[in-house]
Amino acid sequence: METTTPPISFNPYLKRLGLRKRLKPNLSNLGRLQKAHVLQIPFENLDIHADVPIELDIQRIYQKVILNKRGGFCYELNGLFYELLLHLGYEVRRVSARVYSVEKGYSPEFDHMALIVTIENQEYLSDVGFGEFSFGPIALQCPSQQIDPRGLFHVDEHPDEYICISKDNEHAEKTPEYKFKPMARAFGDFHGMCQYQQDDPHSHFRAKPLISMATAKGRITLAGQELKIRRGQQVVVRKIENHSAFSKAAWKYFRLKVPPLIEERSATAMKA
């Protein structure tokens, strides 16, 4: 179990999650924490489009996400959640995940950060930084199928000691999400890919400004010139005409203030 000296105050963190007291480290409370996180803190890439460097510095991430009430991407959200779980007494480690896409197969190592939490000798995958994913922790039992409010998830062994997490799509077809080796990684191990996501023209995070967050019954996503609101099987799509409309939607649906400089940069990106 990795231990750190907490560099941050955790009461504001719990308050941001809508939780008023310290929770005992058990499976039920891990589920409460994970669900609250994905419902309260959005996944977003706005700093990349505002020329604000994202660094693997927990104090900076805490200032941004908790005190400034922003969101972030996986290294920020799961990096911060790792610190909270440690503080609450969980046995937790970071893992490097390789994300699957139909076009490219599995991405490079350290493309995504996820967490493994051990409770009563059982390991669980916990992830608050992967967009549309599970509300609760997934038991790492291979092979297994596990029902979550967000869908049916599969856990399978994969070649070369990987564990693969898959999810049924809308056609009930089993589709890989990502795979990982269950070995502990240091925060700094993700530095290279964190820089790639921000700087490389091929990074999908550079394509357009994005804010996305789960709701109890669906999801709200604001991406470039499109706002998509999904509730159950109903989907409403609205066009976002300009940066002003983007900023207004960011505040209305996420209570998020778009950072400076994104206005000048996003005008071109939102027309692409």
C-alpha positions in Angstrom: 0.0 0.0 0.0 1.5 3.3 -1.1 1.4 6.1 1.5 1.8 9.8 1.0 1.6 12.9 3.1 -1.7 14.5 2.1 -0.8 17.8 0.4 -4.4 18.9 0.3 -7.5 19.4 2.5 -10.1 16.6 1.9 -13.2 18.2 3.5 -13.7 20.5 0.5 -13.2 17.5 -1.8 -15.9 15.5 0.0 -18.2 18.6 0.0 -17.7 18.9 -3.8 -19.0 15.3 -4.0 -22.0 16.1 -1.9 -20.7 14.0 1.0 -20.5 15.7 4.4 -18.5 13.2 6.5 -15.6 10.9 6.4 -16.7 7.4 5.1 -15.3 4.1 6.4 -13.2 2.3 3.8 -15.6 -0.5 2.7 -17.1 -1.6 -0.7 -20.4 0.1 -0.2 -18.7 3.5 0.5 -16.3 3.0 -2.4 -19.4 2.7 -4.6 -20.9 5.9 -3.0 -17.7 7.8 -3.6 -17.3 6.6 -7.2 -20.9 7.4 -8.2 -20.8 10.8 -6.5 -17.6 11.6 -8.4 -18.9 10.9 -11.9 -22.2 12.7 -11.2 -20.5 15.8 -9.7 -17.2 16.4 -11.4 -17.1 16.5 -15.3 -14.6 15.0 -17.7 -13.2 18.0 -19.6 -10.2 19.1 -21.7 -10.6 22.8 -21.7 -7.1 23.6 -20.5 -5.6 21.9 -23.5 -7.5 24.4 -25.7 -6.6 27.3 -23.4 -2.8 26.7 -23.6 -2.8 26.0 -19.8 -0.3 23.1 -19.1 -1.7 20.1 -17.3 0.9 18.9 -14.9 1.0 15.8 -12.7 1.0 17.9 -9.5 -1.7 17.0 -7.0 -1.8 20.5 -5.4 -2.4 22.1 -8.8 -5.0 19.5 -9.7 -6.7 20.0 -6.4 -6.8 23.8 -6.9 -8.3 23.4 -10.4 -10.8 20.6 -9.7 -11.9 21.2 -6.2 -11.3 24.8 -5.3 -12.0 26.2 -8.8 -14.8 23.7 -9.4 -13.5 22.5 -12.7 -13.2 19.0 -14.2 -10.3 17.3 -15.9 -9.2 14.2 -17.8 -8.1 10.8 -16.4 -4.7 11.7 -15.0 -6.3 14.5 -13.0 -9.5 12.9 -11.9 -8.2 9.4 -11.1 -5.0 11.0 -9.7 -7.0 13.1 -7.3 -9.4 10.2 -6.5 -6.4 8.1 -5.6 -5.3 10.6 -3.0 -8.8 10.7 -1.5 -9.0 7.0 -1.3 -5.6 6.8 0.4 -6.7 9.4 2.9 -9.9 7.5 3.7 -7.9 4.3 4.5 -8.3 2.3 1.3 -5.6 0.1 -0.2 -5.3 1.5 -3.7 -2.9 1.6 -6.6 -2.7 3.3 -10.0 -2.6 1.2 -13.1 -1.8 1.9 -16.7 -4.6 1.1 -19.1 -4.6 0.8 -22.9 -7.8 2.1 -24.5 -9.4 0.2 -27.3 -10.8 1.7 -30.6 -12.1 -0.1 -33.6 -9.8 1.9 -35.9 -6.5 1.6 -34.0 -6.9 -1.4 -31.6 -5.3 -0.8 -28.2 -3.5 2.5 -27.5 0.0 2.7 -26.0 0.8 2.1 -22.3 -0.1 4.9 -20.0 -2.8 6.2 -22.3 -5.2 6.0 -19.5 -4.9 5.9 -15.7 -7.3 3.7 -13.6 -7.3 2.5 -10.0 -7.4 -0.9 -8.3 -8.7 -1.0 -4.8 -8.3 -4.0 -2.5 -11.1 -4.7 0.0 -11.1 -7.8 2.1 -8.7 -9.6 -0.2 -10.8 -8.8 -3.3 -9.5 -6.4 -6.0 -11.9 -3.9 -7.6 -11.4 -1.6 -10.6 -12.5 1.9 -9.8 -12.4 4.6 -12.5 -13.8 8.2 -12.3 -11.9 9.5 -15.4 -13.1 7.5 -18.4 -16.2 9.3 -19.6 -19.1 6.9 -20.0 -18.2 4.1 -17.6 -19.5 2.3 -14.6 -21.2 3.9 -11.6 -19.6 1.4 -9.2 -16.4 -0.6 -8.7 -16.0 -3.7 -10.9 -14.7 -6.9 -9.1 -11.6 -8.2 -10.9 -12.8 -11.8 -11.2 -11.9 -13.5 -14.5 -14.0 -14.3 -16.3 -17.1 -12.6 -15.1 -20.1 -10.5 -16.1 -21.2 -7.7 -13.9 -24.3 -5.5 -14.1 -24.0 -1.9 -13.3 -26.6 0.9 -13.8 -24.5 2.0 -16.8 -24.5 -1.4 -18.5 -23.3 -4.9 -18.6 -19.5 -5.2 -18.0 -17.2 -8.1 -18.7 -13.9 -9.0 -17.1 -11.6 -11.4 -19.0 -8.0 -12.4 -19.0 -6.1 -11.2 -22.0 -2.7 -12.3 -23.4 0.6 -11.2 -21.7 -1.0 -10.9 -18.3 -3.5 -8.2 -19.2 -7.0 -7.9 -17.8 -9.6 -6.7 -20.4 -12.7 -4.8 -19.4 -15.5 -4.9 -22.0 -19.0 -3.5 -22.1 -22.1 -4.5 -24.1 -23.0 -1.8 -26.7 -26.5 -0.8 -27.7 -26.8 -3.9 -29.8 -25.8 -6.2 -26.9 -22.4 -6.8 -28.5 -19.4 -7.2 -26.2 -17.0 -4.4 -27.0 -13.6 -3.8 -25.3 -13.1 -0.6 -23.3 -9.5 -1.0 -22.2 -7.0 -3.5 -20.9 -4.4 -3.2 -18.2 -1.8 -5.1 -16.2 -2.7 -5.0 -12.5 0.8 -3.7 -11.4 1.2 -0.5 -9.4 2.4 2.6 -11.2 3.9 5.8 -9.9 2.1 9.1 -10.7 5.2 10.3 -12.6 5.1 7.2 -14.9 2.2 8.9 -16.8 4.1 12.1 -17.5 5.0 11.3 -21.1 1.5 10.3 -22.2 0.0 13.3 -20.3 2.3 15.5 -22.4 1.4 13.7 -25.6 -2.4 14.2 -25.0 -1.8 17.9 -24.7 0.8 18.6 -27.4 0.6 16.0 -30.2 -1.6 16.9 -33.2 -2.8 13.3 -33.3 -4.2 13.4 -29.8 -8.0 13.3 -29.9 -8.1 15.7 -26.9 -6.9 18.4 -29.2 -9.7 18.0 -31.7 -12.3 20.2 -29.9 -13.2 21.6 -26.5 -15.1 19.0 -24.5 -17.1 18.8 -21.3 -19.0 15.6 -20.4 -20.7 14.4 -17.3 -23.0 11.5 -16.3 -26.5 12.2 -15.0 -28.7 9.8 -13.0 -30.5 8.7 -16.1 -28.1 9.5 -18.9 -25.3 12.0 -19.9 -24.7 15.6 -21.0 -21.9 16.3 -23.5 -20.8 19.6 -24.8 -18.3 19.2 -27.6 -17.3 21.8 -30.1 -20.5 23.0 -31.9 -22.8 20.3 -30.4 -24.6 19.9 -27.1 -26.0 16.4 -26.6 -28.4 15.5 -23.8 -29.3 11.9 -23.3 -31.9 10.7 -20.9 -32.7 7.0 -21.1 -33.4 6.2 -24.8 -34.1 9.9 -25.6 -31.4 12.0 -27.1 -31.6 15.7 -27.8 -28.9 17.4 -29.9 -28.5 21.2 -30.1 -26.2 23.2 -32.2 -23.7 25.6 -30.4 -23.3 28.6 -32.7 -20.3 30.3 -31.2 -18.0 30.5 -28.2 -20.4 32.7 -26.2 -23.1 29.9 -26.6 -20.5 27.3 -25.6 -19.6 29.3 -22.4 -23.3 29.7 -21.5 -24.0 26.0 -22.0 -20.9 25.1 -19.9 -22.3 27.2 -17.0 -25.9 26.1 -17.4 -25.3 22.4 -17.6 -22.0 21.9 -15.7 -21.7 25.1 -13.5 -18.3 25.4 -15.1 -16.6 28.7 -16.1 -14.7 28.3 -19.4 -11.0 29.4 -18.8 -9.5 32.5 -20.5 -7.9 32.2 -24.0 -10.1 29.4 -25.1 -12.4 31.9 -26.8 -9.7 32.9 -29.3 -8.5 29.3 -29.9 -11.9 27.6 -30.0 -13.4 29.8 -32.7 -11.5 28.0 -35.4 -11.8 24.5 -33.7 -15.5 24.8 -33.3 -15.9 25.4 -37.1 -13.8 22.4 -38.0 
